[in-house]
């Protein structure tokens, strides 16, 4: 097995953060914080999510995730509904507005990403998108 070069991992993570994620979340600036935007995305992609699921996905305390959820509820981007199994448990769902907001910002982000990657050849772009897909699939297997 090849020796792990954590410097490559750190640099790749930093480049991804700076060149992709920061640009995406900056589109929400003034409307939603980075964690709020991520939570909205989580709820839209996984309707029926729990606040504790958001806390786990974002590696934040449950109390902080609850504050994020309150903001999204107040903005009308998500709604909660009691679970059929346990009425004390509140399941989170996106509203139509929440889905529209996420769709709008995802479209803006996609356009920005395509513009900034226009210097890549079509083969390089294919490699980049394939690498993202592979990285996600493999990282999801890790605890």
N, C-alpha and C positions, 0 to 999 in steps of 0.2 A: 504494500500500500504506500502511496506517495505521502511524504511528510506534509503536514498541514502548515501553510504559510499564513498565519493570522494577519500579517501585514496586508496581504492581498485582500483578505476578507474585510478588514477595516477600511481600506481604501475604496474597495468596490461599494461597500455600504455607504460610505461618505459621499461618493460620487452619485450614487443613486438618490440619496437624500437630497443633495444639493441641486442636482440637475433635473430630477423628476418630481419628487414628493414636495419639496418646498415650493416649487412653482404651482403645483396642483392646489395645495392648501392656501397659497397666497391669493388665489382667485376668490376664496371665501372671506378674505380680510374685511373686517368691519361688520360682517354678518354672523359668522360662526368662527369659533376657535378651531384650531386643528383637531382637538379631541372631539369637539362637537360635530364637526364635519365627518370625522371617521365614524362616530357613533351613528350618525344618520345613515351613512353608507352601510353599516352593519345591519341596522334595522330594515333598511330597504332590501338588502340581499337575503335577510333571514327573518321574515315576518314571524312574530310570536316569540321573539327573543326576550330574555329577562335582563334586568338591570345588572345582575351579577355576571351575566355572560359578557356584557360590555366591559365591566371591570376587568374580567379575566383577559379578554382580547386586547385591552389597552394597558394591561399591567398597572392599574390604578386601584386604590382602595374602593370598596363598595360605596362608601359615603360620597366619594368624589364622582363616581359613575352616576349616583343618584342626582347629584347637582347637574350633571350634563343632561340627564334625562329630563329633569324639570325645565331646563332651558329649551329643549327641543319641544316639549309639551306646550310650553308657554308661547312659543313661536308658531304653533300649529303645524309643525313638521311631522310629528308622530302623535299617536294616541295610545292609551293603555286600555286594556280590557281584562277583567278578571278571568283567571283560568277556570275551566269547567271542573277540573280535578280539585282545585283548592282556591276558593274565592278570595283568599288573602293574597294570592300570587297575582301580580299584574303583568300580563304579557304585552309586549310593545309591538306596534304596527305602524307602518308609514301612512301618512295621509296623502291625498292626491297632491297637495302642495309640496309635501316632503319629497315625493317621487319626482315632481317637476323640477324642484330645486336641484336635486341630485343629478337629474338628466341634463339640466342646463350647464352645471359646472363640469360635469364629465365631458360634455361636448366641447366646452371651452378648453378644457385640459387636453383633450385629444387633438384639437386643432393646433394648440400651442406646441404640443409634443411633435406632431408631424412637421410643423414649420421648423422647429429647432433640429430635427433629425434629417432635414432635407439634404444635407451634405453627404449622407450615407448612400451607398448604392442600394439597389433593391435587394441584392444578396445580403449585404450587411444589415439592412433593416430586418430582413427575415431572420437572420442569425440573432439579432438583438431580441426580437419578439419571442423567438424560440427559447432563448436563454432565460427570459423572464418566466415563461411558462414552466420550463424545467426546474428552475430555482424554486418557484412556488410549490410545485409538486413534491420536490425532495424535502424542502423545509417543513412542509406539513406533516411529514413522516417522523420528524424529530420531536421529542418531548420538550 
